[in-house]
Amino acid sequence: MNRRVPLGRWFQANGWNAVFVTLVLFLFVYPVVVLVAGAFRTAPPGRTGKWSLTPFLTAFGDPRTYETLQNSAIYAVTKQVIVLVIALTLVVVSTRTDHWLARVITPMAVMVFAMPGLFFAVSWGMLGNAEIGLLNTWFDAIPLVGGWMPTIDTESWHGVIGVTALKSIAIEYLLLLGPFRAMDRSLEEAAAVSGASNTRTVLSINLPVMLPTITAVAIIGIGNVMGTLEVPLVLGLPAGIEVFSSRIYRYINAEYPAQYGEASSLSLLLVLLIVSLVLLQRRLLRGRNFETVTGKAHRRDPWHVSGAASFLVSVLILAYGVLALALPLLQLVLSSFQPFLGSLDNLSLQNYRVLLDDPAIHATIANSVVVGVLGGLLAMALAVAFAYGTSRRTPLGRFISLATWIPYALPGIVLGLAILWAFIPVPGLQLLYATVWIVMIGLVVNTVPLTSRVAETALEQISVSLEEAAQVSGASRLRTITGILLRLILPSFLIGWFVAIIMIIGNLDVPVLMSAPENQTLSVQVFRFYSAGQVTRAAALFCILLAIIVGFLLMAVVLRWVMARWRRNQGMTDLVALRQPGGAEDPAAAEPRTARSTAV
Amino acid sequence: MTIHDSALTITDLRKSYSGVPAVRGVDLNIEPGEFVTLLGPSGCGKTTLLRCVAGLERIDHGRIALGDRVLSDARTGQLIRPARRNVGMVFQNYALWPHMTVEQNVMYPLRMRGADRRTARTTARTTLDLVELSRFAARPVGNLSGGQQQRVALARAVVAHPDLMLFDEPLSNLDASLRESMRQYVIDAHRAAGCLSVYVTHDQSEALSLSDRIAVMFDGTVRQTGTPNEVYRRPADQRVARFLGFDNFLEGTVVTVDGDRAEVQLTGPVRLVATPTAPIVAGDAVQVGVRSNHFEIIPDDDAPADSNEWSGVVRRVRNAQSVVDLDVHCAGATLTVRVLDVARGDATVSRAEGDAIRVRVAPEFAVVLPSAEQSTADVPVTAGVERGA
């Protein structure tokens, strides 16, 4: 199993494997087991209870459960259809055409992607407030038209679906971007010389050829939205729309006593749904192997868009920018200066003053930054260790890599719950309860699927022979890892770390049930302010959160630039590129190809 | 006059990619029904030229017309989309649509031209017969071998009766053994289409065996056009000669010119009667090109001749697969002389290192090349071999 010949002793290799397996079992498998068990317990974890079918039967006997199921299905599928149509349009425009806004789309999507889900929920909750929302106020102010405009209320089905779609569009766009760029262009050219128009080519060639990718993205999108919490919580609950994630939240937070068993049962159903979606997708695509011989890449003149089509595309892109970024930001910043929502008379820094005078808020900010930086580092380090230390060709390696994908199927709120319950009964770990560290562990586990991809891609690009050369030159295994491997993947490692920080700091799903009142994170505190009616204070705190996120985002951009320069100066790109005979491959197109075969 | 009787006229075509010229002024006329190959090393602009004809590239300068029909005109900005050119094109990587069956791939151009499903299917079947693949009609294309895939691509290109057939190195992704047998399918497709064909390749033997006419390209320009025989025997300059397998180049000065023979005094004692490929006059500095396999080893008992004859010493014997190359040191020159492996047993031909040797070349196999090209053309022409290997 060792392609990387271990220099050390046999037991050393197996010792490492044991460490990996324990870690994986504990962080990724054990919480799921506890979650399953929790569905059949009468008392919350850590308390004495009995095994019983009651919670399970209660959850599934409750008609509200089926209403929730139906709601979730409507929510997920409607959103997915809208998102896919828009995301595909944007991808085609950005990768194939010379539209004047084509180059704006990707940076815009990256910005939207970096924004926490709570950003859209909270800001659109304010914007689309039926009485005093900015949009309705503006519309009313337009002479004549005002009275005719329908009132916009985001606390509604339209609102929940539309606002969720805003972020999903960016995510799915970014997921589709790489595959669309990498697609063999000669397939389109063959269609063009066969007499197909550009539109016809997209419909009859691009979309069918990309069907496996598109289906995968759609299913990921449906799965994600089933578990997403922010929008259903902020916009859905006030309108009486309950989906899985908000129902689970309410079982624990809005009912007394908290219905742990029922929450667990519902979580299980949700996980099963997501897992079956993934299996369905595999089944649908079985035997459809669309790999083709790729020829020389020939640059092709981009498609020219003009006239009505160009106008429509402009409207789409601009509207997206306004709805997903400009308006929410404007509303948040404006509200943060308002004494109460809708007041335009007494704008002041009062909200910030109150917040920054509060030592509890200082602690919250510190919590978020520490959890983000440390958690991000851990998530990235774990991902590298897993990617380096395992080979998927061995049963053990396959198990580890599969296990690290488990959190992907667990919505944040469920994952948080599972980890909480998993740790409470363990004697030493009880100490973590109600601290910010347990929240961090939850966020790390939640982020590992993301960082794993970064780590795998990075290691993928480094030829094993570079390490072998170091070892042949007399370097010890440790020196090889620190001096060669880590040095080479450092840029990717840092970028992955920063992305993880941004994801962790903005996350609400995981900490919302985990964090104790005295140890909040920023996102949870924003939500608490908002749901307690202190809307403008929530806005001010959110602006602080956004400033931190933007700060990290800028650091990542600067870092990336510095790294690129440094690598160029060192001539390192050549070394790393040795692995890819293709040479000028687009980094965005560099999907992780095959599993890296390694063993420690 | 139907469009099948139209010639393709390319006038002063230029195309750059972000400032880097790929095609720098090409004029080419291709007659109706003619099979013309664009031959050259990679990066010479042959594929770009083909793509301009297909309409896949916008041209920077010049004009492309098929008969009276202007396809691309840089001055008026006219660019007929590829979909409206009625061309058939075969791509290097086949470019078959993986989500369709063999038959669906072949039907596609017909469907795009408005044929109903039934007619399209019938026509597709007939065309698949041409490439002997009708029994695979219902298969997904991914199940076929490379050669079969390229035959599907040939069928797809001819199925809709194109006015113009374009081939972009269609055989270069295939095994060497398969490549030769595929040539017949290419010829069949060309004949079935009944229109003119433009074929891009870097493989000289492919070009020589398929074409009515060859256009040899270097650095974005056409250096020579001619029949395979002309190009093979009378290369226009040293670079073309080198690309077409001439491997001995000897410096000299023209002494006399007489019709299609010229007498050249080489550097050193040898005087050579050779064949000019371009207008020259006495006194010109020239190069004489000879293929190593066109030398003839002179039996020891033959009397010495006045010209076209060298005597020297074998310095190295290099064994290749079915031939043996001798490096021969003569006064003023080192020659590479190739003898067939089967001839090694023959005592008159067999030589070891250090042996004395006399060789000669017939006037028709020694070509006089203008020397002026030499300095600009002194770039190694290895590129053409790399993908063919």
Interface residues (C-beta under 8 A of the other chain):
Chain A: D184 S186 L187 E189 A190 A191 A192 V193 S194 G195 A196 S197 R200 S204 I205 P208 V209 L211 R288 N289 F290 E291 T292 V293 T294 G295 K296 H298 R299 R300 D301
Chain B: Y17 T47 R51 A54 G55 L56 E57 R58 R81 P82 A83 R84 R85 N86 V87 G88 M89 F91 Q92 N93 Y94 A95 L96 W97 P98 H99 M100 Y108 P109 M112 R113 G142 G146 Q149 A153 R156 A160 L166 N173
